[in-house]
């Protein structure tokens, strides 16, 4: 049975992705979980099934090691830049343009 880590799982949308040990990704449907809850960073065992277009799908998923509740692993977004930062970037861009002339 292949093993991997949960890359991301969105419980609201009922799907996610697992990173397999070989570096590839497999799709996870909430319907295939059988009532278990997945969190980003969980170590899991699963079976791979090919679906259309050569994509992999994980079925028969079982959690071998749960990630801590405050797990920082996963997709995070940086806060948007402030107005002052944007103005400074624009000022720097204009100064560099003047120097090139």
C-alpha positions as CSV (number, residue, x, y, z in Angstrom):
1,X,0.0,0.0,0.0
2,X,1.4,3.4,-0.9
3,X,1.8,6.0,1.7
4,X,2.0,9.8,1.6
5,X,1.0,13.1,3.2
6,X,-2.2,15.1,2.9
7,X,-1.2,18.2,0.9
8,X,-4.5,19.9,1.3
9,X,-8.1,18.9,2.1
10,X,-11.1,21.2,2.0
11,X,-13.9,19.7,4.1
12,X,-16.4,22.3,2.8
13,X,-15.8,21.4,-0.8
14,X,-15.3,17.7,0.1
15,X,-12.0,17.1,-1.8
16,X,-8.3,17.4,-1.5
17,X,-4.9,16.1,-2.7
18,X,-2.3,13.7,-1.3
19,X,1.4,13.9,-2.0
20,X,2.6,10.3,-2.7
21,X,6.1,9.2,-1.7
22,X,7.3,9.3,-5.3
23,X,6.4,13.0,-5.5
24,X,3.3,12.7,-7.6
25,X,-0.2,13.8,-6.4
26,X,-3.4,11.9,-6.0
27,X,-6.9,13.3,-5.8
28,X,-9.0,12.6,-2.7
29,X,-12.8,12.7,-2.7
30,X,-14.7,13.1,0.6
31,X,-16.9,10.2,-0.5
32,X,-13.9,7.8,-0.4
33,X,-13.1,8.7,3.2
34,X,-15.7,6.6,4.9
35,X,-16.3,9.1,7.7
36,X,-12.7,9.8,8.7
37,X,-11.5,13.4,8.9
38,X,-8.3,14.5,7.1
39,X,-6.2,17.4,8.0
40,X,-3.3,18.9,6.1
41,X,-0.1,17.1,7.0
42,X,-1.6,13.8,8.1
43,X,0.3,10.7,7.1
44,X,-1.9,8.3,5.2
45,X,-2.0,4.8,3.6
46,X,-4.2,4.4,0.5
47,X,-4.8,2.5,-2.7
48,X,-4.3,4.2,-6.0
49,X,-6.9,4.0,-8.8
50,X,-6.4,5.5,-12.2
51,X,-9.1,7.7,-13.5
52,X,-9.6,9.3,-16.9
53,X,-6.7,11.2,-18.5
54,X,-4.1,9.3,-16.4
55,X,-4.7,11.1,-13.2
56,X,-4.5,9.2,-9.9
57,X,-7.2,8.9,-7.3
58,X,-6.7,7.7,-3.7
59,X,-9.2,5.2,-2.4
60,X,-9.3,3.1,0.8
61,X,-7.6,5.8,2.8
62,X,-6.5,5.3,6.4
63,X,-4.6,7.7,8.6
64,X,-1.4,6.3,10.1
65,X,-0.2,9.5,11.9
66,X,-2.3,12.6,12.5
67,X,-0.8,16.0,12.2
68,X,-0.9,18.3,15.2
69,X,-4.0,20.6,15.4
70,X,-1.8,23.8,14.9
71,X,0.0,22.3,11.9
72,X,1.5,25.1,9.8
73,X,1.9,22.8,6.8
74,X,-0.2,23.6,3.8
75,X,-1.0,26.5,1.6
76,X,-0.7,29.9,3.2
77,X,-1.1,33.3,1.7
78,X,1.0,36.3,2.4
79,X,-1.0,39.4,3.5
80,X,-1.5,41.9,0.7
81,X,1.0,44.8,0.6
82,X,-0.1,48.0,2.2
83,X,-0.7,51.2,0.2
84,X,2.6,52.6,1.4
85,X,4.5,49.6,0.2
86,X,2.9,49.8,-3.2
87,X,3.7,53.4,-3.6
88,X,7.3,52.8,-2.6
89,X,7.6,50.0,-5.2
90,X,6.3,52.3,-7.8
91,X,8.7,55.1,-6.8
92,X,11.6,52.6,-7.0
93,X,10.5,51.5,-10.4
94,X,10.3,55.1,-11.7
95,X,13.8,55.9,-10.2
96,X,15.3,52.8,-11.9
97,X,13.7,53.8,-15.2
98,X,15.1,57.4,-15.0
99,X,18.6,56.0,-14.3
100,X,18.4,53.8,-17.4
101,X,17.7,56.9,-19.7
